[in-house]
Amino acid sequence: MSEVKGYKVFNPDWTCRGFQYEVGKIFEEDVKPRCCDRGFHFCEKAADCFSYYSFNSENKVAEVVALGEVDTDGKKSCTNKIQIVREIPWQELLTIVNTGKDCTGFCNTGDWNTGNRNTGDWNTGDCNKSSFNTGCFNTEEQKITLFNKPSDITYNDWLRSDARYLLNQIPKDVVEWVYEEDMTDEEKAANPTYETTGGYLKVLNESECGQLWWGSLSDFQRNYIKSIPNFDAEIFEQCTGIKVDE
Protein backbone atom coordinates (compact mmCIF):
# COMPACT_ATOMS: atom_id res chain seq x y z
CA MET A 1 0.00 0.00 0.00
CA SER A 2 1.56 3.31 -1.09
CA GLU A 3 1.94 6.30 1.23
CA VAL A 4 -0.19 9.39 0.66
CA LYS A 5 1.23 12.72 1.78
CA GLY A 6 -0.98 15.54 2.98
CA TYR A 7 -1.72 18.25 5.52
CA LYS A 8 -3.82 18.42 8.66
CA VAL A 9 -5.03 21.29 10.88
CA PHE A 10 -5.27 20.96 14.66
CA ASN A 11 -6.44 23.05 17.58
CA PRO A 12 -3.70 25.04 19.39
CA ASP A 13 -3.24 22.09 21.82
CA TRP A 14 -2.77 19.57 18.96
CA THR A 15 -6.23 18.06 19.39
CA CYS A 16 -8.75 17.41 16.62
CA ARG A 17 -12.27 16.12 17.24
CA GLY A 18 -11.29 15.37 20.82
CA PHE A 19 -8.31 13.20 19.82
CA GLN A 20 -4.86 14.16 21.09
CA TYR A 21 -2.06 14.12 18.51
CA GLU A 22 1.68 14.59 18.80
CA VAL A 23 4.29 15.52 16.21
CA GLY A 24 6.50 12.60 15.17
CA LYS A 25 4.13 9.87 16.26
CA ILE A 26 2.01 7.37 14.31
CA PHE A 27 -1.65 6.86 15.17
CA GLU A 28 -3.73 3.88 14.08
CA GLU A 29 -7.35 2.76 14.37
CA ASP A 30 -8.76 -0.67 13.60
CA VAL A 31 -11.47 0.67 11.28
CA LYS A 32 -12.22 0.93 7.60
CA PRO A 33 -11.80 4.67 6.93
CA ARG A 34 -14.74 6.60 5.56
CA CYS A 35 -14.78 10.37 5.15
CA CYS A 36 -16.95 12.31 7.63
CA ASP A 37 -17.55 9.08 9.56
CA ARG A 38 -14.41 7.37 10.85
CA GLY A 39 -10.67 7.58 10.43
CA PHE A 40 -8.01 10.30 10.63
CA HIS A 41 -8.94 13.13 8.27
CA PHE A 42 -6.49 15.20 6.20
CA CYS A 43 -6.18 16.98 2.85
CA GLU A 44 -3.68 16.30 0.10
CA LYS A 45 -3.45 20.04 -0.66
CA ALA A 46 -2.76 22.48 2.17
CA ALA A 47 -5.18 25.08 0.82
CA ASP A 48 -8.03 22.56 0.90
CA CYS A 49 -7.71 22.23 4.68
CA PHE A 50 -9.17 25.71 5.03
CA SER A 51 -12.39 24.71 3.37
CA TYR A 52 -13.07 22.97 6.71
CA TYR A 53 -11.04 25.00 9.23
CA SER A 54 -10.68 28.75 9.78
CA PHE A 55 -7.46 30.36 8.56
CA ASN A 56 -6.35 31.02 12.15
CA SER A 57 -2.65 31.34 12.95
CA GLU A 58 -3.28 30.12 16.51
CA ASN A 59 -4.08 26.66 15.13
CA LYS A 60 -1.39 24.10 14.39
CA VAL A 61 -0.76 22.76 10.90
CA ALA A 62 1.29 19.67 10.15
CA GLU A 63 2.61 17.70 7.25
CA VAL A 64 1.22 14.17 7.51
CA VAL A 65 1.53 10.81 5.79
CA ALA A 66 -1.29 8.31 5.44
CA LEU A 67 0.26 4.88 5.99
CA GLY A 68 -2.91 2.82 5.88
CA GLU A 69 -6.02 2.51 3.78
CA VAL A 70 -7.29 5.84 2.38
CA ASP A 71 -10.78 7.03 1.53
CA THR A 72 -11.19 10.26 -0.44
CA ASP A 73 -14.27 12.42 -0.91
CA GLY A 74 -13.66 15.57 -2.93
CA LYS A 75 -11.03 17.72 -1.21
CA LYS A 76 -10.79 15.65 1.96
CA SER A 77 -9.37 12.23 2.74
CA CYS A 78 -9.13 9.97 5.75
CA THR A 79 -7.03 6.99 6.73
CA ASN A 80 -6.84 4.40 9.48
CA LYS A 81 -3.11 4.98 10.03
CA ILE A 82 -1.47 8.40 10.01
CA GLN A 83 1.92 9.83 10.88
CA ILE A 84 2.26 13.45 12.03
CA VAL A 85 5.55 14.19 10.32
CA ARG A 86 6.29 17.80 11.30
CA GLU A 87 4.71 21.10 12.23
CA ILE A 88 4.57 23.64 9.42
CA PRO A 89 5.35 27.22 10.54
CA TRP A 90 2.71 29.68 9.43
CA GLN A 91 5.18 31.70 7.39
CA GLU A 92 5.98 28.56 5.39
CA LEU A 93 2.29 27.72 5.16
CA LEU A 94 1.54 31.09 3.56
CA THR A 95 4.04 30.23 0.85
CA ILE A 96 2.51 26.79 0.34
CA VAL A 97 -1.11 27.95 0.00
CA ASN A 98 -0.32 30.93 -2.26
CA THR A 99 1.09 30.61 -5.76
CA GLY A 100 2.06 34.29 -6.07
CA LYS A 101 4.86 36.22 -4.38
CA ASP A 102 4.84 37.80 -0.93
CA CYS A 103 1.16 37.07 -0.30
CA THR A 104 -0.10 36.99 3.29
CA GLY A 105 -3.70 35.99 2.59
CA PHE A 106 -5.07 32.69 1.38
CA CYS A 107 -5.27 31.08 -2.07
CA ASN A 108 -3.88 34.05 -3.98
CA THR A 109 -2.43 33.58 -7.46
CA GLY A 110 -1.26 37.17 -7.90
CA ASP A 111 1.57 38.87 -6.05
CA TRP A 112 1.72 40.89 -2.82
CA ASN A 113 -1.88 40.22 -1.82
CA THR A 114 -3.08 40.46 1.78
CA GLY A 115 -6.65 39.32 1.17
CA ASN A 116 -8.00 35.97 0.02
CA ARG A 117 -8.53 34.41 -3.40
CA ASN A 118 -7.18 37.33 -5.44
CA THR A 119 -5.88 36.76 -8.97
CA GLY A 120 -4.56 40.28 -9.47
CA ASP A 121 -1.65 41.96 -7.69
CA TRP A 122 -1.37 44.23 -4.66
CA ASN A 123 -4.89 43.60 -3.35
CA THR A 124 -5.90 44.02 0.29
CA GLY A 125 -9.48 42.77 -0.12
CA ASP A 126 -10.92 39.42 -1.19
CA CYS A 127 -11.81 37.80 -4.51
CA ASN A 128 -10.47 40.53 -6.80
CA LYS A 129 -9.52 39.76 -10.41
CA SER A 130 -7.99 43.18 -11.09
CA SER A 131 -5.01 44.73 -9.28
CA PHE A 132 -4.50 47.38 -6.60
CA ASN A 133 -7.91 46.95 -5.00
CA THR A 134 -8.82 47.45 -1.35
CA GLY A 135 -12.37 46.10 -1.64
CA CYS A 136 -13.87 42.78 -2.68
CA PHE A 137 -15.13 41.22 -5.94
CA ASN A 138 -13.65 43.84 -8.25
CA THR A 139 -12.85 43.14 -11.90
CA GLU A 140 -11.62 46.65 -12.75
CA GLU A 141 -8.78 48.56 -11.15
CA GLN A 142 -10.07 51.24 -8.82
CA LYS A 143 -9.39 54.96 -8.85
CA ILE A 144 -7.35 56.03 -5.85
CA THR A 145 -7.82 58.78 -3.30
CA LEU A 146 -5.26 61.56 -3.21
CA PHE A 147 -5.06 64.10 -0.41
CA ASN A 148 -8.13 62.54 1.22
CA LYS A 149 -10.31 63.01 -1.87
CA PRO A 150 -11.31 60.78 -4.80
CA SER A 151 -9.17 61.21 -7.90
CA ASP A 152 -9.55 60.22 -11.55
CA ILE A 153 -6.33 58.15 -11.69
CA THR A 154 -5.52 54.54 -10.79
CA TYR A 155 -2.57 53.37 -8.74
CA ASN A 156 -0.91 52.20 -11.95
CA ASP A 157 -1.25 55.77 -13.27
CA TRP A 158 0.40 57.04 -10.11
CA LEU A 159 3.27 54.56 -10.40
CA ARG A 160 4.06 55.91 -13.87
CA SER A 161 3.68 59.60 -12.99
CA ASP A 162 6.46 62.19 -13.15
CA ALA A 163 5.51 63.40 -9.67
CA ARG A 164 6.16 59.99 -8.12
CA TYR A 165 9.46 59.72 -10.00
CA LEU A 166 10.58 63.03 -8.51
CA LEU A 167 9.44 62.09 -4.99
CA ASN A 168 11.54 58.94 -5.20
CA GLN A 169 14.59 61.16 -5.65
CA ILE A 170 14.33 62.63 -2.14
CA PRO A 171 17.74 61.96 -0.58
CA LYS A 172 18.20 60.17 2.71
CA ASP A 173 20.93 60.37 5.38
CA VAL A 174 22.25 63.69 4.12
CA VAL A 175 24.96 65.20 6.33
CA GLU A 176 26.14 68.77 6.67
CA TRP A 177 28.84 70.47 8.72
CA VAL A 178 27.56 72.87 11.39
CA TYR A 179 30.10 75.40 12.65
CA GLU A 180 30.38 76.14 16.36
CA GLU A 181 28.93 79.63 16.02
CA ASP A 182 25.81 78.17 14.39
CA MET A 183 25.26 75.44 16.97
CA THR A 184 22.43 75.59 19.50
CA ASP A 185 22.98 74.90 23.18
CA GLU A 186 21.30 71.51 22.75
CA GLU A 187 23.62 70.62 19.87
CA LYS A 188 26.65 71.63 21.93
CA ALA A 189 25.51 69.46 24.85
CA ALA A 190 24.96 66.48 22.54
CA ASN A 191 28.27 66.98 20.68
CA PRO A 192 30.92 68.06 23.25
CA THR A 193 33.77 67.46 20.77
CA TYR A 194 32.75 70.66 18.97
CA GLU A 195 35.22 72.52 21.22
CA THR A 196 38.06 70.61 19.54
CA THR A 197 36.69 70.29 16.03
CA GLY A 198 35.03 73.69 15.79
CA GLY A 199 31.66 72.16 14.96
CA TYR A 200 29.98 68.84 14.24
CA LEU A 201 28.64 66.72 11.37
CA LYS A 202 24.86 66.80 11.46
CA VAL A 203 22.72 64.03 9.94
CA LEU A 204 19.61 65.65 8.51
CA ASN A 205 16.25 64.15 9.41
CA GLU A 206 13.64 63.11 6.86
CA SER A 207 11.94 66.49 6.84
CA GLU A 208 15.21 68.38 6.43
CA CYS A 209 16.28 66.06 3.59
CA GLY A 210 12.93 66.67 1.93
CA GLN A 211 13.20 70.42 2.26
CA LEU A 212 16.70 70.32 0.81
CA TRP A 213 15.35 68.30 -2.13
CA TRP A 214 12.49 70.74 -2.67
CA GLY A 215 14.91 73.66 -2.77
CA SER A 216 16.93 71.89 -5.47
CA LEU A 217 13.96 71.50 -7.84
CA SER A 218 13.31 73.80 -10.77
CA ASP A 219 9.99 75.64 -11.00
CA PHE A 220 9.05 73.23 -13.79
CA GLN A 221 9.68 70.22 -11.52
CA ARG A 222 7.84 71.78 -8.59
CA ASN A 223 4.81 72.20 -10.81
CA TYR A 224 4.83 68.42 -11.41
CA ILE A 225 4.33 67.95 -7.67
CA LYS A 226 1.75 70.69 -7.37
CA SER A 227 -0.18 69.21 -10.29
CA ILE A 228 -0.88 65.98 -8.39
CA PRO A 229 -4.70 65.72 -8.38
CA ASN A 230 -6.24 67.37 -5.31
CA PHE A 231 -2.84 68.72 -4.22
CA ASP A 232 -3.03 70.25 -0.75
CA ALA A 233 0.10 71.94 0.60
CA GLU A 234 -0.88 71.42 4.25
CA ILE A 235 -1.49 67.69 3.82
CA PHE A 236 1.68 67.37 1.74
CA GLU A 237 3.66 68.91 4.60
CA GLN A 238 2.02 66.61 7.16
CA CYS A 239 2.95 63.55 5.11
CA THR A 240 6.44 64.53 3.92
CA GLY A 241 7.61 67.28 6.26
CA ILE A 242 8.18 69.48 3.21
CA LYS A 243 6.85 73.02 3.35
CA VAL A 244 5.67 74.18 -0.06
CA ASP A 245 5.36 77.87 -0.84
CA GLU A 246 2.38 78.30 -3.12
C-alpha positions as CSV (number, residue, x, y, z in Angstrom):
1,M,0.0,0.0,0.0
2,S,1.6,3.3,-1.1
3,E,1.9,6.3,1.2
4,V,-0.2,9.4,0.7
5,K,1.2,12.7,1.8
6,G,-1.0,15.5,3.0
7,Y,-1.7,18.3,5.5
8,K,-3.8,18.4,8.7
9,V,-5.0,21.3,10.9
10,F,-5.3,21.0,14.7
11,N,-6.4,23.0,17.6
12,P,-3.7,25.0,19.4
13,D,-3.2,22.1,21.8
14,W,-2.8,19.6,19.0
15,T,-6.2,18.1,19.4
16,C,-8.7,17.4,16.6
17,R,-12.3,16.1,17.2
18,G,-11.3,15.4,20.8
19,F,-8.3,13.2,19.8
20,Q,-4.9,14.2,21.1
21,Y,-2.1,14.1,18.5
22,E,1.7,14.6,18.8
23,V,4.3,15.5,16.2
24,G,6.5,12.6,15.2
25,K,4.1,9.9,16.3
26,I,2.0,7.4,14.3
27,F,-1.6,6.9,15.2
28,E,-3.7,3.9,14.1
29,E,-7.4,2.8,14.4
30,D,-8.8,-0.7,13.6
31,V,-11.5,0.7,11.3
32,K,-12.2,0.9,7.6
33,P,-11.8,4.7,6.9
34,R,-14.7,6.6,5.6
35,C,-14.8,10.4,5.2
36,C,-17.0,12.3,7.6
37,D,-17.6,9.1,9.6
38,R,-14.4,7.4,10.8
39,G,-10.7,7.6,10.4
40,F,-8.0,10.3,10.6
41,H,-8.9,13.1,8.3
42,F,-6.5,15.2,6.2
43,C,-6.2,17.0,2.8
44,E,-3.7,16.3,0.1
45,K,-3.5,20.0,-0.7
46,A,-2.8,22.5,2.2
47,A,-5.2,25.1,0.8
48,D,-8.0,22.6,0.9
49,C,-7.7,22.2,4.7
50,F,-9.2,25.7,5.0
51,S,-12.4,24.7,3.4
52,Y,-13.1,23.0,6.7
53,Y,-11.0,25.0,9.2
54,S,-10.7,28.7,9.8
55,F,-7.5,30.4,8.6
56,N,-6.3,31.0,12.1
57,S,-2.6,31.3,13.0
58,E,-3.3,30.1,16.5
59,N,-4.1,26.7,15.1
60,K,-1.4,24.1,14.4
61,V,-0.8,22.8,10.9
62,A,1.3,19.7,10.2
63,E,2.6,17.7,7.2
64,V,1.2,14.2,7.5
65,V,1.5,10.8,5.8
66,A,-1.3,8.3,5.4
67,L,0.3,4.9,6.0
68,G,-2.9,2.8,5.9
69,E,-6.0,2.5,3.8
70,V,-7.3,5.8,2.4
71,D,-10.8,7.0,1.5
72,T,-11.2,10.3,-0.4
73,D,-14.3,12.4,-0.9
74,G,-13.7,15.6,-2.9
75,K,-11.0,17.7,-1.2
76,K,-10.8,15.6,2.0
77,S,-9.4,12.2,2.7
78,C,-9.1,10.0,5.7
79,T,-7.0,7.0,6.7
80,N,-6.8,4.4,9.5
81,K,-3.1,5.0,10.0
82,I,-1.5,8.4,10.0
83,Q,1.9,9.8,10.9
84,I,2.3,13.5,12.0
85,V,5.6,14.2,10.3
86,R,6.3,17.8,11.3
87,E,4.7,21.1,12.2
88,I,4.6,23.6,9.4
89,P,5.3,27.2,10.5
90,W,2.7,29.7,9.4
91,Q,5.2,31.7,7.4
92,E,6.0,28.6,5.4
93,L,2.3,27.7,5.2
94,L,1.5,31.1,3.6
95,T,4.0,30.2,0.8
96,I,2.5,26.8,0.3
97,V,-1.1,27.9,0.0
98,N,-0.3,30.9,-2.3
99,T,1.1,30.6,-5.8
100,G,2.1,34.3,-6.1
101,K,4.9,36.2,-4.4
102,D,4.8,37.8,-0.9
103,C,1.2,37.1,-0.3
104,T,-0.1,37.0,3.3
105,G,-3.7,36.0,2.6
106,F,-5.1,32.7,1.4
107,C,-5.3,31.1,-2.1
108,N,-3.9,34.1,-4.0
109,T,-2.4,33.6,-7.5
110,G,-1.3,37.2,-7.9
111,D,1.6,38.9,-6.0
112,W,1.7,40.9,-2.8
113,N,-1.9,40.2,-1.8
114,T,-3.1,40.5,1.8
115,G,-6.7,39.3,1.2
116,N,-8.0,36.0,0.0
117,R,-8.5,34.4,-3.4
118,N,-7.2,37.3,-5.4
119,T,-5.9,36.8,-9.0
120,G,-4.6,40.3,-9.5
121,D,-1.6,42.0,-7.7
122,W,-1.4,44.2,-4.7
123,N,-4.9,43.6,-3.3
124,T,-5.9,44.0,0.3
125,G,-9.5,42.8,-0.1
126,D,-10.9,39.4,-1.2
127,C,-11.8,37.8,-4.5
128,N,-10.5,40.5,-6.8
129,K,-9.5,39.8,-10.4
130,S,-8.0,43.2,-11.1
131,S,-5.0,44.7,-9.3
132,F,-4.5,47.4,-6.6
133,N,-7.9,47.0,-5.0
134,T,-8.8,47.5,-1.4
135,G,-12.4,46.1,-1.6
136,C,-13.9,42.8,-2.7
137,F,-15.1,41.2,-5.9
138,N,-13.7,43.8,-8.3
139,T,-12.9,43.1,-11.9
140,E,-11.6,46.6,-12.8
141,E,-8.8,48.6,-11.1
142,Q,-10.1,51.2,-8.8
143,K,-9.4,55.0,-8.9
144,I,-7.3,56.0,-5.9
145,T,-7.8,58.8,-3.3
146,L,-5.3,61.6,-3.2
147,F,-5.1,64.1,-0.4
148,N,-8.1,62.5,1.2
149,K,-10.3,63.0,-1.9
150,P,-11.3,60.8,-4.8
151,S,-9.2,61.2,-7.9
152,D,-9.5,60.2,-11.6
153,I,-6.3,58.2,-11.7
154,T,-5.5,54.5,-10.8
155,Y,-2.6,53.4,-8.7
156,N,-0.9,52.2,-12.0
157,D,-1.3,55.8,-13.3
158,W,0.4,57.0,-10.1
159,L,3.3,54.6,-10.4
160,R,4.1,55.9,-13.9
161,S,3.7,59.6,-13.0
162,D,6.5,62.2,-13.1
163,A,5.5,63.4,-9.7
164,R,6.2,60.0,-8.1
165,Y,9.5,59.7,-10.0
166,L,10.6,63.0,-8.5
167,L,9.4,62.1,-5.0
168,N,11.5,58.9,-5.2
169,Q,14.6,61.2,-5.6
170,I,14.3,62.6,-2.1
171,P,17.7,62.0,-0.6
172,K,18.2,60.2,2.7
173,D,20.9,60.4,5.4
174,V,22.3,63.7,4.1
175,V,25.0,65.2,6.3
176,E,26.1,68.8,6.7
177,W,28.8,70.5,8.7
178,V,27.6,72.9,11.4
179,Y,30.1,75.4,12.7
180,E,30.4,76.1,16.4
181,E,28.9,79.6,16.0
182,D,25.8,78.2,14.4
183,M,25.3,75.4,17.0
184,T,22.4,75.6,19.5
185,D,23.0,74.9,23.2
186,E,21.3,71.5,22.7
187,E,23.6,70.6,19.9
188,K,26.6,71.6,21.9
189,A,25.5,69.5,24.9
190,A,25.0,66.5,22.5
191,N,28.3,67.0,20.7
192,P,30.9,68.1,23.2
193,T,33.8,67.5,20.8
194,Y,32.7,70.7,19.0
195,E,35.2,72.5,21.2
196,T,38.1,70.6,19.5
197,T,36.7,70.3,16.0
198,G,35.0,73.7,15.8
199,G,31.7,72.2,15.0
200,Y,30.0,68.8,14.2
201,L,28.6,66.7,11.4
202,K,24.9,66.8,11.5
203,V,22.7,64.0,9.9
204,L,19.6,65.6,8.5
205,N,16.3,64.1,9.4
206,E,13.6,63.1,6.9
207,S,11.9,66.5,6.8
208,E,15.2,68.4,6.4
209,C,16.3,66.1,3.6
210,G,12.9,66.7,1.9
211,Q,13.2,70.4,2.3
212,L,16.7,70.3,0.8
213,W,15.4,68.3,-2.1
214,W,12.5,70.7,-2.7
215,G,14.9,73.7,-2.8
216,S,16.9,71.9,-5.5
217,L,14.0,71.5,-7.8
218,S,13.3,73.8,-10.8
219,D,10.0,75.6,-11.0
220,F,9.1,73.2,-13.8
221,Q,9.7,70.2,-11.5
222,R,7.8,71.8,-8.6
223,N,4.8,72.2,-10.8
224,Y,4.8,68.4,-11.4
225,I,4.3,67.9,-7.7
226,K,1.7,70.7,-7.4
227,S,-0.2,69.2,-10.3
228,I,-0.9,66.0,-8.4
229,P,-4.7,65.7,-8.4
230,N,-6.2,67.4,-5.3
231,F,-2.8,68.7,-4.2
232,D,-3.0,70.3,-0.8
233,A,0.1,71.9,0.6
234,E,-0.9,71.4,4.3
235,I,-1.5,67.7,3.8
236,F,1.7,67.4,1.7
237,E,3.7,68.9,4.6
238,Q,2.0,66.6,7.2
239,C,3.0,63.5,5.1
240,T,6.4,64.5,3.9
241,G,7.6,67.3,6.3
242,I,8.2,69.5,3.2
243,K,6.9,73.0,3.4
244,V,5.7,74.2,-0.1
245,D,5.4,77.9,-0.8
246,E,2.4,78.3,-3.1
